[in-house]
Amino acid sequence: MASADNMVAGCAIENGPSTSNDTLYSDYPSPMAYLSYFRTLLAMGYHVGPTIDHDNHNLTHGRTAFSRTAVLSASLAKHHMMDALRQKRFMATQDCGAVLDFRVNGVLMGSQTVQPGVPTIQVSASTSVPINTLRIQSGVPGSGTNATILTSTTTSTLNFTHLGLADGSTRYYYVDITLSDGRRIISSPVWYTRNDGLIATTNEPVVIQEFLRPAADTNTLRWSVGKQEAGQYFVLEKSKDGIQFEFLGTQTIAYSREEEVNYQSPFAEETSLVRLSWYDASGHLLDQRVISLKQNSEDLVILRNPVTDYLSLHWGELSGTAQFQIFSNDARLVRSGFANMVHGKWRSTKWAVWIQAYISFN
């Protein structure tokens, strides 16, 4: 089962109608006819998310119905889309205009997380028609028993703390929405393990210790990390604007080690920024750093963008207080204030929403 679980990310809960000639978005198949199969896989202990496909046999692609597999991706670039699919950051929706922000203790849908304390579930949904019922389904992976409704609401937002999860226990949670016209939305789950023994170490995150730009006389990128495990890997990407990144290469960690280890990679690309991402063996992001190949003081880099938890800034060697405004990609002002820059670095407080950030300094 373990090897199969590692190979499969999604399970179709709705398919077709494959032979439809309709192009007016009105020919739906049997509503989520395979949802029970998805629920059974979760009960068996598989880590999968729900998908929808049209299985078109005619030239009606995307126009037969409003149903979609909606993916939460950093961009439309292939490597970002594939990363989002591998991490199960997607949902099956019969409303192609739906937007869903679903987190458990701050982690996104599709995540497997081990944290101290009880989980707090946060949901915010935007849909084309009003929501009739928003339910949180929850179950025990590997139990063989299907998920049941943990809590529900008739609004588009929910904040619920599951006080009943005991230390050492694991449960999965997913969102199940029914709209006023009967259409449904099913999210990928979050798998949450409570381990109160982690409380003493929560201030020691897994981080990239150092990521250095190439020296003037070399074409080599260098970085170092602390404790690491075999099977974890690094991904290098380049960008000219800090938004769209292109794949450069990857390195896999061969041996588990407790001590700090230095890594390097040849580099001879014409670009402004280089991003280093560190993933565990399951493809979950552990840490990320971005460096600029420009040396001037006007060089400002936003790290971990899109922002899912914390936003960090690197701006040369600037020290002091700077006033800032942060905007989302739809030009909304989402945060403003003062940043205390120390040797060109600043980290925000925790974010409550997922955004693609742009920043203006004064």
C-alpha positions as CSV (number, residue, x, y, z in Angstrom):
1,M,0.0,0.0,0.0
2,A,2.8,2.4,0.9
3,S,4.3,2.3,-2.6
4,A,0.9,2.8,-4.3
5,D,0.1,5.7,-1.9
6,N,3.3,7.4,-3.0
7,M,2.4,7.1,-6.7
8,V,-1.2,8.3,-6.6
9,A,-2.2,11.9,-5.8
10,G,-5.8,12.1,-7.0
11,C,-9.0,10.1,-7.5
12,A,-11.8,11.1,-9.9
13,I,-15.1,11.5,-8.2
14,E,-16.9,12.6,-11.4
15,N,-16.4,11.8,-15.0
16,G,-17.9,12.8,-18.3
17,P,-20.4,13.0,-20.0
18,S,-17.8,11.7,-22.5
19,T,-19.9,11.7,-25.6
20,S,-21.8,14.9,-25.1
21,N,-22.1,17.4,-27.9
22,D,-23.3,20.2,-25.6
23,T,-21.3,23.4,-25.6
24,L,-23.6,25.5,-23.3
25,Y,-22.3,24.1,-20.0
26,S,-25.6,22.3,-19.3
27,D,-24.9,18.6,-19.8
28,Y,-23.7,17.2,-16.4
29,P,-22.9,13.6,-15.7
30,S,-24.3,11.7,-12.7
31,P,-23.4,14.1,-9.9
32,M,-20.2,12.9,-8.2
33,A,-21.0,9.3,-8.9
34,Y,-17.6,8.1,-7.7
35,L,-17.4,10.1,-4.5
36,S,-17.9,6.9,-2.4
37,Y,-14.8,5.4,-4.0
38,F,-12.8,8.5,-2.9
39,R,-14.2,8.2,0.6
40,T,-13.3,4.6,0.8
41,L,-9.7,5.2,-0.2
42,L,-9.4,7.9,2.5
43,A,-10.8,5.4,5.1
44,M,-8.2,2.8,3.9
45,G,-5.4,5.2,4.6
46,Y,-4.5,6.5,1.1
47,H,-3.5,10.1,0.7
48,V,-5.5,11.3,-2.3
49,G,-7.4,14.4,-3.4
50,P,-10.6,14.6,-5.5
51,T,-10.6,15.4,-9.2
52,I,-13.2,15.9,-11.9
53,D,-12.7,15.3,-15.7
54,H,-15.0,15.5,-18.7
55,D,-13.4,12.6,-20.7
56,N,-14.4,14.4,-23.9
57,H,-14.8,12.2,-27.0
58,N,-15.9,15.3,-29.0
59,L,-14.6,18.8,-29.5
60,T,-16.4,20.2,-26.5
61,H,-13.5,20.6,-24.2
62,G,-14.4,22.6,-21.1
63,R,-17.8,23.6,-22.4
64,T,-20.0,20.6,-21.6
65,A,-20.4,21.5,-17.9
66,F,-19.1,24.0,-15.3
67,S,-17.3,21.1,-13.4
68,R,-13.6,21.4,-13.0
69,T,-10.5,20.3,-11.0
70,A,-9.3,23.6,-9.5
71,V,-5.6,23.7,-8.6
72,L,-4.0,26.1,-6.1
73,S,-0.7,26.8,-7.9
74,A,1.9,29.5,-7.6
75,S,1.6,30.1,-11.4
76,L,0.6,28.4,-14.6
77,A,4.1,27.3,-15.3
78,K,4.3,23.5,-15.7
79,H,6.7,22.9,-12.7
80,H,4.4,24.9,-10.4
81,M,1.3,23.1,-11.6
82,M,2.9,19.7,-11.2
83,D,4.2,20.6,-7.7
84,A,0.6,21.6,-6.7
85,L,-0.8,18.4,-8.1
86,R,1.8,16.3,-6.3
87,Q,1.0,18.1,-3.0
88,K,-2.7,17.6,-3.6
89,R,-3.5,21.4,-3.5
90,F,-6.7,20.9,-5.6
91,M,-10.4,20.4,-5.3
92,A,-13.2,19.0,-7.3
93,T,-15.9,21.6,-8.0
94,Q,-19.1,21.7,-10.0
95,D,-18.8,25.5,-9.9
96,C,-15.9,26.7,-12.0
97,G,-16.1,30.1,-10.4
98,A,-15.5,28.8,-6.8
99,V,-12.5,29.9,-4.7
100,L,-11.7,28.0,-1.5
101,D,-9.2,28.8,1.2
102,F,-9.1,25.7,3.5
103,R,-6.4,25.3,6.2
104,V,-5.8,23.3,9.4
105,N,-3.5,25.1,11.8
106,G,-2.3,27.2,8.9
107,V,-1.4,24.4,6.5
108,L,-3.1,24.2,3.1
109,M,-5.3,21.5,1.8
110,G,-3.4,18.4,0.7
111,S,-0.9,18.7,3.5
112,Q,0.2,16.1,6.0
113,T,1.3,17.8,9.2
114,V,2.4,16.8,12.7
115,Q,1.9,19.6,15.3
116,P,1.4,20.0,19.0
117,G,-2.1,20.7,20.3
118,V,-5.5,20.4,18.9
119,P,-6.2,21.4,15.2
120,T,-8.1,24.6,14.3
121,I,-9.9,24.4,11.0
122,Q,-10.4,27.6,8.9
123,V,-12.5,27.8,5.8
124,S,-13.3,30.8,3.5
125,A,-15.3,30.2,0.3
126,S,-16.5,32.3,-2.6
127,T,-19.0,30.7,-5.0
128,S,-21.1,31.7,-8.0
129,V,-24.4,31.1,-6.1
130,P,-25.1,31.1,-2.4
131,I,-23.9,28.2,-0.1
132,N,-26.6,26.0,1.3
133,T,-24.4,23.9,3.6
134,L,-20.6,23.9,4.3
135,R,-19.6,20.7,6.1
136,I,-16.3,19.5,7.5
137,Q,-15.9,15.8,7.0
138,S,-13.5,14.0,9.2
139,G,-12.2,10.4,9.6
140,V,-9.4,8.2,10.9
141,P,-7.0,7.1,8.1
142,G,-6.6,3.3,8.0
143,S,-9.7,2.7,10.1
144,G,-11.9,1.4,7.3
145,T,-14.7,3.7,8.4
146,N,-15.8,6.5,6.2
147,A,-15.5,10.1,7.3
148,T,-18.5,11.7,9.1
149,I,-19.6,15.3,9.5
150,L,-17.6,17.0,12.3
151,T,-19.3,20.4,12.0
152,S,-21.2,22.5,9.5
153,T,-22.5,26.0,8.7
154,T,-24.8,27.7,6.3
155,T,-22.3,30.6,5.8
156,S,-19.3,30.9,3.5
157,T,-16.8,31.0,6.4
158,L,-16.0,28.6,9.3
159,N,-13.5,28.6,12.2
160,F,-13.7,25.4,14.3
161,T,-11.3,23.9,16.8
162,H,-11.4,20.1,17.1
163,L,-11.0,19.7,20.9
164,G,-11.7,15.9,20.7
165,L,-8.4,14.9,19.0
166,A,-6.2,13.1,21.5
167,D,-2.5,13.4,21.7
168,G,-0.9,10.8,19.4
169,S,-4.0,10.5,17.2
170,T,-4.3,11.3,13.5
171,R,-7.4,12.4,11.6
172,Y,-8.1,13.8,8.1
173,Y,-10.4,16.7,7.4
174,Y,-11.9,17.9,4.1
175,V,-14.5,20.5,3.0
176,D,-17.8,19.4,1.5
177,I,-20.0,22.2,0.2
178,T,-23.5,22.0,-1.3
179,L,-24.6,25.1,-3.2
180,S,-28.2,26.5,-3.3
181,D,-28.7,25.0,-6.8
182,G,-27.5,21.5,-5.6
183,R,-24.0,21.6,-7.1
184,R,-21.1,20.4,-4.8
185,I,-17.5,21.2,-4.1
186,I,-15.1,18.7,-2.4
187,S,-11.6,19.7,-1.3
188,S,-8.5,17.7,-0.8
189,P,-8.0,16.7,2.9
190,V,-5.5,17.8,5.4
191,W,-4.0,15.0,7.5
192,Y,-3.3,16.2,11.0
193,T,-1.3,14.2,13.7
194,R,-1.3,15.7,17.2
195,N,2.1,15.2,18.9
196,D,2.3,17.3,22.1
197,G,5.9,16.2,22.5
198,L,6.9,18.7,19.8
199,I,6.0,21.7,21.9
200,A,9.6,22.0,23.2
201,T,11.0,22.1,19.7
202,T,8.5,24.2,17.8
203,N,11.0,27.2,17.9
204,E,13.6,25.2,15.9
205,P,12.2,25.1,12.3
206,V,13.9,23.2,9.5
207,V,15.6,26.0,7.6
208,I,18.2,26.6,4.9
209,Q,21.2,27.9,6.8
210,E,22.8,29.9,4.0
211,F,22.3,30.5,0.3
212,L,25.1,32.5,-1.4
213,R,25.3,34.2,-4.8
214,P,28.3,33.1,-7.0
215,A,31.6,34.8,-6.2
216,A,32.9,37.1,-8.8
217,D,35.4,34.6,-10.2
218,T,33.1,31.5,-10.1
219,N,29.9,30.2,-11.6
220,T,28.8,28.2,-8.5
221,L,25.8,28.5,-6.3
222,R,26.4,27.4,-2.7
223,W,24.1,26.7,0.2
224,S,24.0,24.8,3.5
225,V,21.4,23.1,5.6
226,G,21.3,21.5,9.1
227,K,19.6,18.2,9.9
228,Q,18.5,16.4,6.8
229,E,17.1,13.1,5.7
230,A,17.8,10.8,2.7
231,G,15.3,11.3,-0.1
232,Q,14.8,15.0,0.6
233,Y,15.7,17.2,-2.4
234,F,16.5,20.7,-3.6
235,V,15.0,22.5,-6.6
236,L,16.7,25.5,-8.2
237,E,14.8,28.0,-10.3
238,K,15.5,31.3,-12.0
239,S,13.4,34.4,-12.5
240,K,13.7,37.9,-13.9
241,D,10.7,39.4,-12.0
242,G,10.4,37.3,-8.8
243,I,6.9,36.1,-10.0
244,Q,7.5,33.7,-12.8
245,F,10.2,31.1,-12.2
246,E,11.8,28.6,-14.6
247,F,13.2,25.3,-13.6
248,L,17.0,25.0,-13.5
249,G,17.8,21.7,-11.8
250,T,17.5,19.5,-8.8
251,Q,19.7,17.7,-6.2
252,T,18.6,14.7,-4.0
253,I,20.0,14.2,-0.5
254,A,21.6,10.7,-0.5
255,Y,22.3,10.3,3.2
256,S,20.6,11.3,6.5
257,R,22.8,13.6,8.6
258,E,22.5,15.5,11.9
259,E,25.3,18.1,11.2
260,E,25.3,21.0,8.8
261,V,26.2,20.1,5.2
262,N,27.3,22.4,2.4
263,Y,26.0,21.9,-1.2
264,Q,26.8,23.5,-4.5
265,S,25.6,23.6,-8.1
266,P,27.2,24.9,-11.3
267,F,25.5,28.1,-12.5
268,A,26.0,30.1,-15.7
269,E,22.5,31.6,-16.4
270,E,21.6,35.1,-17.3
271,T,18.9,36.0,-14.8
272,S,18.1,38.4,-11.9
273,L,16.9,36.0,-9.2
274,V,17.6,32.4,-8.2
275,R,15.2,30.5,-5.9
276,L,16.2,27.4,-3.8
277,S,13.4,25.2,-2.5
278,W,14.0,22.3,-0.1
279,Y,11.4,19.5,-0.1
280,D,10.9,16.4,1.9
281,A,10.7,12.9,0.2
282,S,6.9,13.3,-0.1
283,G,7.3,16.6,-2.0
284,H,6.3,18.9,0.8
285,L,8.1,22.3,1.0
286,L,10.4,22.6,4.0
287,D,12.0,25.9,3.3
288,Q,12.8,28.3,0.5
289,R,15.3,31.1,-0.2
290,V,15.7,33.6,-3.0
291,I,18.9,35.4,-3.9
292,S,19.5,38.2,-6.3
293,L,22.5,38.3,-8.7
294,K,22.4,42.1,-8.6
295,Q,24.7,43.8,-6.1
296,N,23.0,47.2,-5.8
297,S,21.0,48.5,-2.8
298,E,17.8,48.8,-4.9
299,D,17.6,45.0,-5.0
300,L,14.5,43.9,-3.1
301,V,13.5,40.3,-2.9
302,I,10.2,38.8,-1.5
303,L,10.8,35.3,-0.1
304,R,8.2,32.5,0.0
305,N,6.0,34.2,-2.6
306,P,3.1,33.3,-2.9
307,V,2.7,33.9,0.8
308,T,1.2,30.9,2.7
309,D,2.5,31.6,6.2
310,Y,5.3,34.2,6.7
311,L,6.7,36.8,4.3
312,S,10.4,37.6,4.4
313,L,12.2,40.5,2.7
314,H,15.9,40.8,1.7
315,W,17.1,44.2,0.6
316,G,20.9,44.5,0.3
317,E,22.4,45.4,3.7
318,L,19.9,48.0,4.7
319,S,19.4,48.5,8.4
320,G,16.8,50.7,10.0
321,T,13.0,51.3,9.8
322,A,11.2,51.4,6.4
323,Q,7.5,52.1,5.8
324,F,5.9,49.5,3.5
325,Q,2.7,48.6,1.7
326,I,1.9,45.0,0.5
327,F,-0.5,44.4,-2.3
328,S,-2.1,41.2,-3.6
329,N,-2.0,40.4,-7.4
330,D,-5.5,41.9,-7.8
331,A,-4.1,45.2,-6.5
332,R,-5.7,45.0,-3.0
333,L,-3.8,46.6,-0.2
334,V,-3.5,43.7,2.3
335,R,-1.0,45.1,4.8
336,S,1.0,48.2,5.6
337,G,3.2,49.3,8.4
338,F,6.9,49.7,9.4
339,A,9.6,47.0,8.9
340,N,12.6,47.0,11.1
341,M,15.3,45.9,8.6
342,V,18.4,44.2,10.2
343,H,21.3,43.7,7.7
344,G,18.8,43.8,4.9
345,K,16.3,41.2,6.3
346,W,12.8,41.4,7.8
347,R,10.1,38.8,8.5
348,S,6.4,39.5,8.8
349,T,4.0,38.2,11.4
350,K,1.9,35.2,10.4
351,W,-0.5,35.6,7.5
352,A,-4.1,34.4,7.7
353,V,-4.7,34.2,3.9
354,W,-2.8,33.0,0.8
355,I,-1.7,35.8,-1.5
356,Q,0.7,36.6,-4.3
357,A,2.5,39.6,-2.8
358,Y,3.8,42.8,-4.4
359,I,5.5,45.4,-2.2
360,S,6.1,49.2,-2.2
361,F,8.6,50.9,0.1
362,N,9.0,54.5,1.2
